[in-house]
Amino acid sequence: MIAMGRDDSENANVFEALADPTRREVMRRLAEGGPATATELAGDLPVTRQAVAKHLATLAEAGLVTSDRQGRETLFSFTPQPLTDAVTWMADVGAQWDDRLQALSQYLETGEPRPKRRRAGFDTDR
């Protein structure tokens, strides 16, 4: 079983947000340069301010950015925790597949299946 700090739909939002190269660039700029407005971000990107605002909304929905209204401006900041949770989830899935592939390799080499591990709380001898 995979332990995650976020549920599958939250991780799906993170992966969806990361799928777009413009959003990844917005995140990179916020992570490296600190808080910025949509106008400041759009000044360095080949998209309009409105497009940046839509990308920021998607990133905010995934929890990857937060906004802070200061007078007439809204500053956006990078929030790394959802990305950390997604990376942890991917590492856990990778470890499970490594374990399965190792068991398959052992079976193919020896012809003997690896003994099944008992899960705590389950009696498999019935």
C-alpha positions in Angstrom: 0.0 0.0 0.0 1.3 3.4 -0.9 1.3 6.0 1.9 0.6 9.5 0.7 0.1 12.8 2.3 -2.4 13.8 -0.4 -5.2 11.8 -1.9 -5.1 10.6 -5.6 -7.2 13.5 -6.9 -4.8 16.0 -5.3 -1.8 14.3 -6.8 -3.7 14.2 -10.1 -4.1 18.0 -9.9 -0.3 18.3 -9.3 0.5 16.1 -12.3 -2.0 18.0 -14.5 -0.5 21.3 -13.5 3.1 20.0 -14.2 2.1 18.8 -17.6 2.2 22.2 -19.2 5.7 23.7 -19.9 4.5 27.3 -19.3 3.2 26.4 -15.8 6.5 24.6 -15.1 8.4 27.8 -16.1 6.1 29.9 -13.9 6.8 27.6 -11.0 10.6 27.7 -11.7 10.5 31.5 -11.8 8.6 31.7 -8.5 10.8 29.2 -6.9 14.0 30.9 -7.9 13.0 34.6 -7.9 10.4 34.7 -5.1 7.0 36.1 -5.1 5.8 37.9 -8.2 2.6 39.3 -9.8 1.0 37.9 -12.9 2.1 41.0 -14.8 5.7 40.5 -13.8 5.7 36.9 -14.8 4.0 37.6 -18.1 6.7 40.2 -18.9 9.3 37.4 -19.3 7.0 34.8 -21.0 5.7 34.6 -24.6 2.1 34.6 -23.3 -0.3 37.3 -22.2 -1.0 38.3 -18.7 -4.4 36.7 -18.9 -2.8 33.4 -19.9 -0.4 33.6 -17.0 -3.4 34.3 -14.7 -5.1 31.2 -15.9 -1.9 29.2 -15.4 -1.6 30.6 -11.9 -5.2 29.5 -11.2 -4.4 26.0 -12.2 -1.2 26.0 -10.1 -3.2 27.4 -7.1 -5.8 24.7 -7.5 -3.1 22.1 -7.3 -1.7 23.9 -4.2 1.6 24.7 -6.0 1.2 28.4 -5.6 -0.4 30.7 -3.1 -1.6 34.2 -3.5 -1.3 37.2 -1.2 -3.3 40.4 -2.0 -1.3 43.5 -1.3 -3.3 46.6 -2.2 -4.1 46.5 -5.9 -1.6 43.8 -6.6 -1.7 40.0 -6.0 1.7 38.4 -5.3 2.1 34.7 -6.1 4.5 32.4 -4.3 5.7 28.9 -4.9 4.5 26.2 -2.4 6.8 23.1 -2.6 4.9 20.7 -0.4 2.5 19.3 -3.0 5.4 18.7 -5.3 7.3 16.9 -2.5 4.2 14.7 -1.9 4.0 13.8 -5.6 7.7 12.9 -5.7 7.3 10.8 -2.5 4.3 9.0 -4.2 6.4 8.3 -7.3 9.2 6.9 -5.3 6.9 4.6 -3.4 5.3 3.3 -6.6 8.8 2.8 -8.1 9.9 0.9 -5.0 6.9 -1.4 -5.3 7.7 -2.1 -9.0 11.3 -2.7 -8.1 10.2 -5.3 -5.6 7.9 -7.0 -8.1 10.5 -7.1 -10.8 13.0 -8.5 -8.4 10.6 -11.3 -7.5 10.0 -12.0 -11.2 13.7 -12.1 -11.9 14.2 -14.6 -9.0 11.4 -16.8 -10.3 12.8 -16.8 -13.8 16.3 -17.6 -12.6 15.4 -20.3 -10.1 11.9 -21.5 -11.0 10.9 -21.0 -7.4 8.6 -18.2 -6.4 9.7 -16.0 -3.6 7.9 -16.7 -0.3 5.0 -14.4 0.2 5.4 -11.9 2.9 2.7 -11.8 5.5 0.9 -8.6 6.1 0.4 -7.5 9.7 -3.1 -8.4 10.8 -3.8 -11.0 8.2 -3.8 -14.7 8.9 -3.0 -16.5 5.6 -2.9 -20.1 6.9 -6.7 -20.5 6.9 
